[in-house]
Amino acid sequence: MPKKISLKKGFRDWGGGTAAFFGFTHGSHDMVIGLLVGLLPVIRDSMGLNYLQTGLLISAFTITSGISQFFGGWLADKFTRRRIIAIGMGGVGLSAIAIGFSPSYSIMMGMLVVMGIFSGGYHPSATPMFTSYFEKSRHGRVIAIHMLGGSIGFSASPVLGGIIANAIGWHYAFFILPVPVLVATFLIIFKFKERKRLDIDIESRINVNSKKPDSFDVEKKKENRILQIAHALRPIAPLTILAILFQFVAGAAMAFIAIYLVDKHGISSVHAAMWLGIVRGGGIVGSLLGGWLSDRWGRRDALILVLVVTGPALFLATRLSFGVGLIAVLLLLGLLMNMRQSTMQPLLVAYTPPTLMATVFGFYFGLSMEGSSLIQPVAGYFMDIVGINSVFNFISILALCLSLFALLLWKKTRLNQT
């Protein structure tokens, strides 16, 4: 009996049914948008694509998705976040089904652009909406549950997609796996409504010396929205920029990781897609660990820890032969990628006024995705010229440099606190 009560209390502490539901919406959404990368080796072989073409195929979605994050966040702050989420999720599901029907490379590119447009409706709106149900002290944990759902969706996507592709063809993966996101769209419309944030009163009492625009007086409302955002995020600007740069570098590597396993280590295309799912499975633990550390240890320190470790892990991944050691490092990379998100997002929530929160998250996701999407075809271009191994080695050295900057930032923060 005591154990049962403890489990119930733990479930409530981590957000209960509300957090679990948004974990499901995130998982169903990311299962669809993560399908392309997981099946990329199979699609490449089916269509006879080179590295540049495969990079452009990814960018057809990511460039559009990055731009749509800006508009999705702005629309969510102007209108109803629940409605924007529903439109985005439904559009992603239907456009994925259309990709399955694509008879050619160019038509698939067009459908990926459409899916990218709709994908901007979810991420900027979701975190501002579901964190409104919880007090500030639990934001790290409930964001972790949300990230956990995305990790499960991302992990299951290439595994399930690979199984379906191997059995009946990759087209059918795009017919079957969008079903959960369409179910989630229906539920978000009829299950949840927006509510006043529980943390507004807490935020409004923050010391005036913190320079955070938490006072909603007339003078602040008249300020330009961009200036408000810059003023709010100024204390964490260096850390935010560093986290986004890590997304550029590590994101470019993770986008080609399945093909890297095929071309360097000689793994079959279908098995590489499944190994990618296992790599992403590390994010399941990473989501929870990052959110827990953020609440317990502090938003800044938890994020810096992730950034310091990521560079060495990526460097090791390019030096090890395929085996237990490489698999362990790849799992660690998957863990760190999600830890970065589940530590960065509570930090943004803590420093952003509620009325601007979706806009800020739109900028954050937009910059992260847009940078990655612009780097991916460039990386693919150089892979065609110098080889995929050389490009991965260069990326790993850049990641090491960024980790060094993160370590220096942590030391500077410690010195300022003493």
N, C-alpha and C positions, 0 to 999 in steps of 0.2 A: 504493500500500500504506500509506504513512504516514497518508493521509487516512482510509482505512478504519479503521485502528486508532484514530485520533482520534475518529471518529464513535462507535465502540463504547465508548470510554472516556467520552465525553460522555453517551451513553445510560445507562451505568451510574451516572455521577455524578448524573444527574437521576432516579435511582430504578429504571431498567431496566424489566423486564417487570412487576414488582410494582406500581410506580407507574402504568405504562401500563394495567394491568388495572383498577385503581381509578379511573383516568381514564375508562375505558369505563363502569364502573358508574355513575359520577357523570353522565356524558353521557347515558346511556340514561334515568336517573331524571329529570334536568332537562329532557330533551326532552319528556317527558310533562307535567310540572307547568308548563312554560312555554308549552304549546300554547294555553291559554285566552286569555292576554293577546294573543298574536299573532293569534288568530282573532276577537278581541272585536268589531272593526268588522263582520265578516261575520255573527257571531252576533247582534249588535245589529240589523242590518238584517233578518235572517231572522225575528227574534222581535218586532221593533218596540219596542225598549227605549229608555228615556230615560237620561240620564247617571246618575241616582240608581240605577236598576235595574242598569245595567252595573257601577257601583261595588259594589253589594250582591252581584252575581254573583261578582266577584273576592273580596270579603270572605268569602263562604261558604266558600271554600277557605282563604284566608289566616288568618282568625281561628281556625278549627279547627286549621290547620297550626301556627300560633304556639303555641297551648296544648299541642298534642301534642308539641312539641319538648321542653318541660319534662319530661313523663312519659317520652318516649323516651330522653332522656339519663339519667334516674334508673333506668329499667329496664335500660339497657345497663350501668351500673355495678354493678347488682345481679345481673344474669344474664349471658348470653353475648352479646357485641356482634354477633358474626357472625349469630346467630339473629335478633336484633332487626332488623338490616339486611335480612336475607332476607324477614322478615315485612313490613317496610315497603315494600320494593321490589315484592314480589309483589302486595301490596294496592293500591299505586298503579297498577300496570299493569292489574289487573282492574277497578278502579273507573273508570279512564279509558275502558275499553271500554264499561262501563255508561253513561257519559255520552253516548257515541255513540248509544246506543239510547234516550236520554231523549226522550219525546214532548212535553214541556212545560217551561216555565220553572221551575216549582216542583220537578219531579222532578230536573231538572238541578242545582238548588240542593242538593237532598238528596245527590245523588251526589258533588258537590264537597265536601260536608261529610265524607263517607266517605273520599274521597281525601285530604283534609286530615288526618284521623285517622291514616291509614297513613303519610303523608309524614313524620311525626315520628320514624319508625324509622331514617331514613337519616342525615341530616346530623350529629346529635349523636354518633352511633356511629362514623361512617366515619373522621373525622380521628384520633380516639384509636386506632382499630384499625390503620390503615395506617402511621401514624407510628411505631408500635412496631417496625416492621421496619427502621428507619433510625436512625443516630446523630443527635444534636442539630444538628450542623453542616450537615446536608442537609435539615432540616425545611422551610425556605423553598422549596427547589426541588421537593421531592416534593409539598408542598402545592400548589405552582404547577401541577404536572402534573395533580393532582386537579382543581384549578380549571379547567385547560385543557379537560379532558373536559366539565365542566359548561358552559363557554363554548361549546364546539362543539355540545353538545346544545341549549342555549338559542338559539344562532344558527341551527341547522338547523331547529328546531321551527317557527317562523313561516314560513320559506321553504318547507319541505316541506309544512307544513299549508296554506299559501296555494295552492300548486300543486295539492294534492289537492282543496281546497275549490273551486277554480276549475274543475277537471276533472269531479269526480263528486259534490261536496257536502262541507260541513264535517263532517258526521257521520262520514264515512269516514276522516277524518284521525285521529279518536279510535279507530278500529278498527285502523289500520295502524301508527301510530307507537308504540304500547305494546309491540310485539313485541320490540324490543331489550331493554327493561327486564325482560321475563319471561325472556329468555335469560340476562341478567345475574344474575337471581335464582337460576336453576339453577346457574350457575357459582360463585356465592358460597357456596352450600351445599356443593358437592362439591370446590371448588378450594382454598379457604383455611381455615386454622385460626388461632385466636388464639395469640399467643406472648408471652413475657416481653419487656418493652421493652428496647431496646438502650441507651436513654439514662438508665436509672434510676441506674446507678452514677455517671454524670457529674453528674446532678442532686443526688445525695446529698452530693456534695462541695462544693456551692455554699457560699460564705462565710456563716457564721451571722448576720452583720450584715445580710444581704439581706432578712430577715424573711419568707422564703418557707418554707412548712411542708413541706420536703422530707424531714424526718426522720420515719421511720415507727415511732417508739417507741410504747409503750403509752399514754402520756399524750396524745399527739396523736390516737391512734385513738379516744379516749374523747370528744374534743371534738365539739360539734355540727357537722354537715356544713356548715350555712350559715355558721357562724363560721369554719370552715376556709377556705371559698371566699372570704369577705370578707377574711380575713387574707392569703391568697395573692395576691389581685388588687389589694390596696390600693396598691401602687406604680404601677400602671397604670390606676387607676380613672378619673381625669379623661379620659385618652385613650380608654378603652373607652366611656365615656358619650358622648363627642363622636362617636365612630365610629357608635354606635347612633343618635344624633340625625341624623346624615347619612343613615343608612338610612331614617329616617322621612321626611325631606324629599325626598331624591333618589328614593327608592323610590316615593313618591306620584306624582312627575312621570313616572317611567319606566313606571308602570302605565297611564297614559293617553296615552303618547307616540304610539301608533298613531292613536288618535282625534284627538289634537292635529294630527297631520299631515293628517288628512282634513279637519277642520273649519276649520283656519286656512289651510292651503296648498292645499286643493282636490284632494288626491290621492285616487285611488279606494281603496276599502276593501281590496281584495286587494293592491294595490301597497303600501299602508301596512303591511300585515302583512309583506310581503317586505322593506321598508325597515327594519322593526324587527329583522328577522334580521340585516341588515347592520350596524345599530347594535350589536347584541349581538356581532357579529363582532369589534368592537374589543376585547372582553373576552378574545379568544384571545391577543392580544399582551399585554394587561394582566395576565392570570394569570401568564404566564412572567416578565414584567418585574418584577411585584411580588414574586414569590418570590425571584428573583435578587437584587433590591435588598435584600430582607430578610436574606438570608444574607451579602451583601457589605458593605452599608452600615450595617446595624443595624436591629433590629425597630422601634424607636420612630421614628427619623428617616424611614424609608421610609414608614411610615403617615402621619406628619404631612405629608410632601410631598404625598401623595394628597389629604388633606383640604384643604390650602391651595389646591390647583388646582381642586378640584371646583366650588366656588361660582362663581368667574368663568366656568368653562365652561358651567354651567347658565344663568347670566345671559346669556351670548352666544347660547345656543340660543333664547332667547325674543326676541332682538332682530334676528336675521338672517332674510332672506327665503330661500325654498327655492332651493337651488343648491349649488355646490361648497363654499362657506364653511360653510353649515349642516350639510351632510353630514359635513364634516371635524370640526366641533364635536360632532356626535352620535356619531361614531366615538370621539372623545376621551372623551366621557361613558361610553360602553360600556367603554372601556379602564380608566377610573378606577374604575368600579363594581367591576370584578373585581380591580383592584390593591388596592382597600381590603380585599377579602376575603383575598387571598393575602399581605397584610402583617399583617392583624389576627390571623389564625388562628395563625401561628407565634409571635406574641407571647403569645397565650393558652396555647399548648402550653408555652412556656418558663416560665410563671409558675404552672402548675397541677400539683398532685400527680397522678400517673397514676391513682390509685384514684378521683379525683374528676373526671377529665377529661371524660367523657361528660356528667356533670351540668352542668359549667361550660359546655360547648358547647350543651347543651340550653337553659340560661338565655340564652346569647348569641343563638342563633338564635330562641329563643322571644320574647325582648324585641324583637328586630329585626323579626320577622314580625308580631308582635301590634301593635306600634306602627304599622307600615305599614298593616295591615289595618283598624285603627280610623280612620286618617286618610283612607283611600281613599274610603269612602262620604261622609265629611264634605266632601272635595274635590269629589266628584260632586254633592253637594247644592248647594254654592256655584256650581259650573259651571252648573247649571240656573238659578240666580238672576242671577249677574253675568256669566256667560260663561266659557268655557274660557281665553281669553287673559288675563283679569284674574287668574284663579287661578294660572296658570303664572307670571305676572309676580310675584305675591306669593311664590310658592315660590322663585323665583330670588333674591329679595332676602333671604329667610331663609337660603338657602344661602351667600350672600355674607357674612352675619353670622357663620355658623358657621366659614367659612374664616378670617375675621379672628381668631376665638377660637383656632383651630388655630395660626395664626401667632404669636399671643401666647404660647401654650403652648410652642411651639418655642423662642422667645426666652428664656422663663423656664427651660426645661431647659438651654439653653446657658449661661445665667448661673450656674446651680447647679453646672455642671460645671467652671467656671473658678474 
